[in-house]
Amino acid sequence: MAKIKVTWKKSAIGRPDRQERTIRALGLHRLGETVTHDDTPAILGMIRSVSHLVEWTQGD
C-alpha cells in the first residue's frame, strides 16, 4: 500500500477544537513533526480537513 508523509506546518492555536483533535489523531504532537501513514480514505479525509495546517507528500 502507498504511504503518505504528513508534516505539521501551522499552529492549531485558536482553531476549532475539531481541527486540533484531527491533528492529534494523525499522530502529530509538535509543530514541524512528520509522520507516515498508509494511503487510506480515512487518512486522506483527515488531511483534507486540516490541509491549511499541514503539508503532505506521497512517500514510500
C-alpha atoms as a printed R data frame, in Angstrom:
   type eleno elety resid chain resno       x      y      z
1  ATOM     1    CA   MET     A     1   0.000  0.000  0.000
2  ATOM     2    CA   ALA     A     2   1.181  3.523 -0.763
3  ATOM     3    CA   LYS     A     3   2.421  5.737  2.051
4  ATOM     4    CA   ILE     A     4   1.803  9.417  2.799
5  ATOM     5    CA   LYS     A     5   4.144 11.687  4.769
6  ATOM     6    CA   VAL     A     6   2.326 14.396  6.740
7  ATOM     7    CA   THR     A     7   4.184 17.380  8.239
8  ATOM     8    CA   TRP     A     8   2.557 19.801 10.696
9  ATOM     9    CA   LYS     A     9   3.379 23.331  9.422
10 ATOM    10    CA   LYS     A    10   0.989 25.801 11.105
11 ATOM    11    CA   SER     A    11  -0.163 26.051 14.712
12 ATOM    12    CA   ALA     A    12  -3.624 24.865 15.725
13 ATOM    13    CA   ILE     A    13  -3.929 27.516 18.466
14 ATOM    14    CA   GLY     A    14  -7.187 29.396 18.061
15 ATOM    15    CA   ARG     A    15  -8.562 26.822 15.621
16 ATOM    16    CA   PRO     A    16 -11.779 24.908 16.265
17 ATOM    17    CA   ASP     A    17 -11.402 22.010 18.704
18 ATOM    18    CA   ARG     A    18 -12.276 19.518 15.960
19 ATOM    19    CA   GLN     A    19  -9.191 20.557 13.943
20 ATOM    20    CA   GLU     A    20  -6.935 20.260 16.994
21 ATOM    21    CA   ARG     A    21  -8.270 16.741 17.628
22 ATOM    22    CA   THR     A    22  -7.697 15.814 13.982
23 ATOM    23    CA   ILE     A    23  -4.053 16.910 14.228
24 ATOM    24    CA   ARG     A    24  -3.649 14.676 17.307
25 ATOM    25    CA   ALA     A    25  -5.463 11.791 15.579
26 ATOM    26    CA   LEU     A    26  -2.922 11.993 12.760
27 ATOM    27    CA   GLY     A    27  -0.243 11.351 15.380
28 ATOM    28    CA   LEU     A    28   1.264 14.831 15.324
29 ATOM    29    CA   HIS     A    29   2.473 16.235 18.644
30 ATOM    30    CA   ARG     A    30   4.899 19.052 17.792
31 ATOM    31    CA   LEU     A    31   4.979 21.723 15.110
32 ATOM    32    CA   GLY     A    32   7.339 20.612 12.353
33 ATOM    33    CA   GLU     A    33   6.890 16.923 13.145
34 ATOM    34    CA   THR     A    34   6.477 14.431 10.273
35 ATOM    35    CA   VAL     A    35   4.566 11.142 10.435
36 ATOM    36    CA   THR     A    36   3.953  8.421  7.845
37 ATOM    37    CA   HIS     A    37   0.558  6.800  7.236
38 ATOM    38    CA   ASP     A    38  -0.944  4.359  4.764
39 ATOM    39    CA   ASP     A    39  -2.840  5.960  1.898
40 ATOM    40    CA   THR     A    40  -6.404  5.206  3.052
41 ATOM    41    CA   PRO     A    41  -9.642  7.169  2.560
42 ATOM    42    CA   ALA     A    42  -9.862  7.877  6.316
43 ATOM    43    CA   ILE     A    43  -6.370  9.399  6.454
44 ATOM    44    CA   LEU     A    44  -6.965 11.408  3.269
45 ATOM    45    CA   GLY     A    45 -10.180 12.796  4.779
46 ATOM    46    CA   MET     A    46  -8.360 13.871  7.946
47 ATOM    47    CA   ILE     A    47  -5.625 15.524  5.875
48 ATOM    48    CA   ARG     A    48  -8.235 17.323  3.782
49 ATOM    49    CA   SER     A    49  -9.939 18.715  6.890
50 ATOM    50    CA   VAL     A    50  -6.685 20.266  8.184
51 ATOM    51    CA   SER     A    51  -4.985 20.872  4.822
52 ATOM    52    CA   HIS     A    52  -4.368 24.528  5.756
53 ATOM    53    CA   LEU     A    53  -2.263 23.373  8.756
54 ATOM    54    CA   VAL     A    54  -0.253 20.521  7.235
55 ATOM    55    CA   GLU     A    55   1.764 19.616  4.154
56 ATOM    56    CA   TRP     A    56   1.744 16.105  2.738
57 ATOM    57    CA   THR     A    57   3.640 14.170  0.097
58 ATOM    58    CA   GLN     A    58   3.484 10.709 -1.370
59 ATOM    59    CA   GLY     A    59   6.223  8.755  0.365
60 ATOM    60    CA   ASP     A    60   7.452  5.188  0.124
